[in-house]
Amino acid sequence: MAKVMVGKASDIGEGNMIHLTVGGKEVLIANVGGRYYATGNTCSHAGAELHEGELKGKELICPWHRAKWDVTTGNLIWFPQKLRELGNYKVTIENDTMYVEV
């Protein structure tokens, strides 16, 4: 895995999320309670971009069909059928600079 600089942690306020392409992967980064988490940005049900959904605490809600994901782990919380997990990536902060390992 490569450690890639993605920006400043202070640019993502608590309860907010951003998306970017890191190492060819679509990644969503969220600030939950002052901690930063990175997961896949594409819903494994129908391909929605999850950054267009809602973030309620650690619950990420798909904008298309309301699948619910745990943004801290990338695991599915709720949907009528079993979906492939989003996965997660390690986030580190050094002097306000954020890095993601992909």
C-alpha positions as semicolon CSV with decimal commas, in nm:
position;residue;x (nm);y (nm);z (nm)
1;M;0,000;0,000;0,000
2;A;0,112;0,352;-0,077
3;K;0,075;0,644;0,162
4;V;-0,071;0,936;-0,037
5;M;-0,113;1,297;0,079
6;V;-0,476;1,403;0,023
7;G;-0,500;1,749;0,183
8;K;-0,550;1,924;0,514
9;A;-0,752;1,761;0,790
10;S;-0,882;2,102;0,897
11;D;-1,060;2,134;0,560
12;I;-1,304;1,858;0,659
13;G;-1,524;1,979;0,942
14;E;-1,686;1,739;1,187
15;G;-1,978;1,556;1,028
16;N;-1,855;1,632;0,676
17;M;-1,706;1,421;0,401
18;I;-1,511;1,463;0,080
19;H;-1,433;1,235;-0,210
20;L;-1,129;1,201;-0,431
21;T;-0,946;0,956;-0,650
22;V;-0,642;0,808;-0,477
23;G;-0,422;0,560;-0,658
24;G;-0,699;0,501;-0,913
25;K;-0,957;0,427;-0,641
26;E;-1,265;0,634;-0,558
27;V;-1,229;0,716;-0,188
28;L;-1,462;0,890;0,057
29;I;-1,309;1,054;0,366
30;A;-1,533;1,146;0,659
31;N;-1,482;1,330;0,986
32;V;-1,678;1,150;1,259
33;G;-1,638;1,297;1,605
34;G;-1,305;1,457;1,514
35;R;-1,159;1,130;1,379
36;Y;-1,103;1,068;1,009
37;Y;-1,207;0,756;0,820
38;A;-1,167;0,654;0,458
39;T;-1,380;0,403;0,270
40;G;-1,488;0,329;-0,085
41;N;-1,705;0,597;-0,246
42;T;-1,908;0,370;-0,475
43;C;-2,216;0,181;-0,350
44;S;-2,184;-0,187;-0,436
45;H;-2,557;-0,212;-0,509
46;A;-2,601;0,011;-0,814
47;G;-2,288;0,227;-0,830
48;A;-2,409;0,547;-0,663
49;E;-2,143;0,793;-0,550
50;L;-2,178;0,782;-0,173
51;H;-2,044;1,133;-0,109
52;E;-2,375;1,253;-0,257
53;G;-2,561;1,077;0,027
54;E;-2,597;1,164;0,393
55;L;-2,363;1,120;0,687
56;K;-2,541;1,076;1,022
57;G;-2,283;1,004;1,289
58;K;-2,091;0,710;1,151
59;E;-2,380;0,602;0,929
60;L;-2,334;0,673;0,558
61;I;-2,661;0,658;0,362
62;C;-2,661;0,589;-0,012
63;P;-2,838;0,863;-0,210
64;W;-3,010;0,621;-0,450
65;H;-3,159;0,330;-0,254
66;R;-3,083;0,422;0,109
67;A;-2,838;0,141;0,183
68;K;-2,664;0,220;0,514
69;W;-2,293;0,175;0,565
70;D;-2,063;0,216;0,866
71;V;-1,818;0,477;0,739
72;T;-1,564;0,377;1,007
73;T;-1,533;0,021;0,874
74;G;-1,693;0,014;0,528
75;N;-1,932;-0,258;0,648
76;L;-2,298;-0,276;0,546
77;I;-2,541;-0,180;0,826
78;W;-2,871;-0,221;0,642
79;F;-3,012;-0,313;0,302
80;P;-3,273;-0,574;0,198
81;Q;-3,005;-0,782;0,026
82;K;-2,642;-0,866;0,105
83;L;-2,399;-0,623;-0,060
84;R;-2,022;-0,632;-0,101
85;E;-1,847;-0,428;0,171
86;L;-1,690;-0,094;0,076
87;G;-1,359;-0,163;0,249
88;N;-1,160;0,091;0,441
89;Y;-0,824;0,266;0,419
90;K;-0,590;0,384;0,691
91;V;-0,589;0,761;0,751
92;T;-0,304;0,938;0,929
93;I;-0,265;1,306;1,020
94;E;0,073;1,475;1,053
95;N;0,070;1,849;1,135
96;D;-0,278;1,887;0,978
97;T;-0,167;1,708;0,660
98;M;-0,385;1,406;0,587
99;Y;-0,255;1,086;0,429
100;V;-0,447;0,780;0,310
101;E;-0,293;0,440;0,249
102;V;-0,436;0,276;-0,062
